[in-house]
Amino acid sequence: MKIIGIGDLLIPCEYIEKAFAGFRSVGYDLQTIEWKQDGIDKLQNTNILIEQNGPEAYEVEDYMIEAIKDVDIIITQFFPINRKVIEACKNLKAIGVLRGGYENIALDLCNERGIKVFHTPGRNANAVADFAVGMLLCEARNIARSHALLKEGKWVKEYANKDNVPDLCDKTVGIIGYGAIGKKVAQRLKAFDMNIIVYDPYLKDENVKTVSLEELFSRSDFITIHSRLTKENEKMVNYELLSLMKPTAYFINTARSGLVDEDALERILKERKIAGAAIDVFEMEPPGKDYKFLKYDNVTVTPHMAGSTKDAFTHSPVLLAEQLYEVFINGKTSSYLINGK
């Protein structure tokens, strides 16, 4: 059996080599190849293209096809496994994706051909949870904007939310999506003595207060979203829901822009219906200096970096390797498998 790990600028080949080294000791042929991208920005823009349009949106390079055509198992982060790749790889039995999302995989075609597809859920859960809490604090306490102004020589003590700067203690935070990230956000915010309420239609048997979306938006002092983007929940956060928020409340999105109607959120911010928002993800990335949210003084923005920590990138191959070893060597099942058995 031959495994090829496809390294990139964020998860280089040596991370994959180290994590999957155990397969060599049981007779697997482990190799790696670098998917060449001209800088981090190019890699991230390619990833955005694929996430928004699917794996067929990218023309896979011939040198990559030549390197992987006789492989049994492919390990990849962003590299697209599309029809061209699958048809070239006649022996392909499994694909391991080094992140929670698998938009870069032609899943329907894999299903047709019996190719197992694994992902790595929660691989950057700590990173995103830490960042979400940081964004919450940053917006409510004006940390980023006061920093920027002070570096310009401006000593500013009052901001758009000057009448609503809160303590976190005893405030209510509404968490939309209570998976790996949502749970870690809750753990962190409980340490601030906050009250936690949750909306997650897939949640079962959790010791947490679950409510409807409408109740969550009307009761929360802070709302943070951590759902996966699907066709069913696209633009689930609309003007009607946002209008239910308290005028002193804050909205944080470090998940996916497609979960939120951006025009509705802009309208709410423009009309000062809420205290503020913190946004790490956008419909257009990079957004450009004239993008809708960048002109308001009640928004904190960051360039889609919530999940990007060295620890997350280092640990992801380790998590996936452990699961694939259990399946292919020990004959067990894995919750990381998203199709088949």
FENPETA-V100418 format. One record per run of one state. SS is the DSSP state (hx for helix, st for strand, lp for the rest). FROM is the first residue (numbers start at 1). TO is the last residue. If there is no record, write none. Layout:
BEGIN
ss=SS from=FROM to=TO
ss=SS from=FROM to=TO
END
This chain:
BEGIN
ss=lp from=1 to=1
ss=st from=2 to=7
ss=lp from=8 to=12
ss=hx from=13 to=19
ss=lp from=20 to=20
ss=hx from=21 to=26
ss=lp from=27 to=28
ss=st from=29 to=34
ss=lp from=35 to=39
ss=hx from=40 to=53
ss=lp from=54 to=54
ss=hx from=55 to=57
ss=lp from=58 to=61
ss=hx from=62 to=68
ss=lp from=69 to=72
ss=st from=73 to=76
ss=lp from=77 to=80
ss=st from=81 to=81
ss=lp from=82 to=82
ss=hx from=83 to=88
ss=lp from=89 to=93
ss=st from=94 to=97
ss=lp from=98 to=104
ss=st from=105 to=105
ss=lp from=106 to=106
ss=hx from=107 to=113
ss=lp from=114 to=115
ss=st from=116 to=118
ss=lp from=119 to=124
ss=hx from=125 to=140
ss=lp from=141 to=142
ss=hx from=143 to=151
ss=lp from=152 to=171
ss=st from=172 to=176
ss=lp from=177 to=179
ss=hx from=180 to=190
ss=lp from=191 to=194
ss=st from=195 to=199
ss=lp from=200 to=208
ss=st from=209 to=210
ss=lp from=211 to=212
ss=hx from=213 to=219
ss=lp from=220 to=221
ss=st from=222 to=225
ss=lp from=226 to=236
ss=st from=237 to=237
ss=lp from=238 to=238
ss=hx from=239 to=242
ss=lp from=243 to=249
ss=st from=250 to=253
ss=lp from=254 to=256
ss=hx from=257 to=259
ss=st from=260 to=260
ss=lp from=261 to=261
ss=hx from=262 to=270
ss=lp from=271 to=275
ss=st from=276 to=279
ss=lp from=280 to=291
ss=hx from=292 to=295
ss=lp from=296 to=298
ss=st from=299 to=301
ss=lp from=302 to=309
ss=hx from=310 to=328
ss=lp from=329 to=336
ss=st from=337 to=337
ss=lp from=338 to=341
END
